[in-house]
Amino acid sequence: MSERLTTNQISGRSAFISLLRDEGVTTLFGNPGTTELPIMDALSEQSDIGYVMGMQEAIVVAMADGYARASGRLAVCNVHVAPGLGNAMGSLFTAMQAGSPLLITAGQQEQGHGLTEPLLYAPLVPIAEPMVKWAVEVNRIEDLPRVMRRAAKVALTEPTGPVFISLPGDILNTEAPLDLGAATRVDTTSRPTAAAVDALANRLLSARAPVIVAGHEVVASDAFEAVGDFATALGAPAYKQTVDSGAHFPSEHPAYIGTLPRNQARVREVMSAHDVMICVGSDVLRMSVHSEVDPLPETTAVIQIGQRDWELGKNYPAEIAIRADVRETLVDLVAALRRIGGEQHSERAAAAIAALAEDNWSARRARRYATAMNNAKVSPMAPDWLMAAMVDNLPDNSIVVDEGITSASALLDLLPFRHRYSYIGNISGGIGWGVPAAVGVALARPEARVTAIIGDGSAMYNIQALWSAAKHKLPITYVIANNGGYRIIKQRLKSFHDNDNFIGMDFADPPVNPSKLAEGLGMRAIRAETPDAFVAAMQEATKSDGPVLIDALVQGHV
């Protein structure tokens, strides 16, 4: 908790910077315009907060989102009036889906001037409101400290998420005697009552065949080890939620099976073998496209643990729903299972997990890897071999950022999760997030080398984010899976409509050259057209202190 900050006379712009500093902010992401010049002026008078410029507002917000997701800290970004906020909305949608603690501000025309409808003006709060926990415009300089303090508190309080502040130019340029207040942090690491824990333990001990589905609150609550302990104590197989957004379960744990697919019929088949599904901080069988098949059998009961009350019982009734911190709940629940179940249950649990040995993630990985290696001499490269080779050549301190779409479909079958930040994926499905998000991840985790696997179609949405990586000399290896088009759309057109006339889905005549684009943005680039060239490129990139892009030519046939 910070000490209360007071001052006799201060400008709005200087107060803004002082408040950010006191809230623990060390990096401001932005793309400046005329209405943001007061903030840029105030930044030049201090050295505690660095500025990371993105060449478009979608990049700015995605960088901040990556930073927040890789650190759990408040990330702050500034965009330029109505068009800039409009540019940012796709990335803000992704940050909302991720629950990223993000404070996004936008400069606004001076109060009163907006009435004349000047160039670039529109009311900003209504634009932002659908994508944030709270949106507000500062109307008096005296309110600026209260608004800033409230915004930081709201963003960081579970369930976390983005907030928005509109900053009129007159507020930033006015001076007034201000009480800057102090930061508030709400401790939400609550645990359920002993009675609730015992009731849950007894229900699980009575289950015939329970199954665990782990999700992104495992990362947020630092429950990576605890969720593995829970699977051991219960003796149940564990899956990751259907949306591949993070490292939700230790892959090499003997109970781990893999990620549930976003395919209703296949998930229903999996769940039909289980009478209880325990959702540990996860979405409940979230899907992509419509199906007449319901993924949850009527014979499978639902139990939910997590902080996001909106998710509890949202689509399926929960027999037991506990709103509490995931890690704290699992620690108590493991103890209760061992105490109530005793040695007899511990032996049954150990036997149940041992029975998974031939079909758990590690066993499946061995088979998947062997299949991929059959393609070791194929050019253009097979996507499954590309993922196997990439994983083989990751440094020990690597974090993988994933927006590889179809080319990375084998990635989670091959990449072991060994800590909660091992893997960070695109949670929303809105493409263009990965290239800038990797910048934010690298800034948040300077001890790691980030490897970002990005499809060529996704990369082209925000390719200029490479400049930000090059500017800050960040340790990032970008692997662009270059299949020359939107392969996922081709696959779905053929699957859904039996149509292989792919209109508007190819990058041909002229082809796109990501390596040339990277060089034009100041980044070292290597074009890899063969498996041997890719391995050599990965090894070279891993030894580099700065960013390197590998343009990897992969198969694009459907």
Buried (B, 14 or more C-beta within 10 A) or exposed (E): EBEEBEEEEBBBBBBBBBBBBBBEBEBBBBBBBEBBBBBBBBBEEEEEBEBBBBBBBBBBBBBBBBBBBBBBBBBBBBBBBBBBBBBBBBBBBBBBBBBBBBBBBBBBBBBEBBEEEEEBBBEBBEBBEEBBBBBBBBBEBBBBBBBBBBBBBBBBBBBBBBBBBBBBBBBBBBEBEBEBBBBBEEEBEEBBEEEBBBBBBEBBBEBEEBBBBBBBBBBBBBBBBBBBBBBBBBBBBBBBBBBBBBBBBBBBBBBBBBBBBBBBEEBBEBBEEBBBBBBBBBBBBBBEEEBEEBBBBEEBBBBBBBBBEEBBBBEBEBBBBBBBBBBBBBBBBBBBBBEBBEEEBBEEBEEBBEEBEEEBBBBBBEEBBEBBBEBBEEBBBBBBBBBBBBBEBBBEEBBBBBBBBBBBEBBBBBBBBBEBBBBBBBBBEBBBBBBBBBBBBBBBBEEBBBBBBBBBBBBBBBBBBBBBBBBBEBBBBBBBBBBBBBBBBBEBBBEEEEEEEBEEBBBEEEEBBBBEBBBBBEBBBBBBBBBEBBBBBBEBBBEBEBBBBBBBBBBBEB
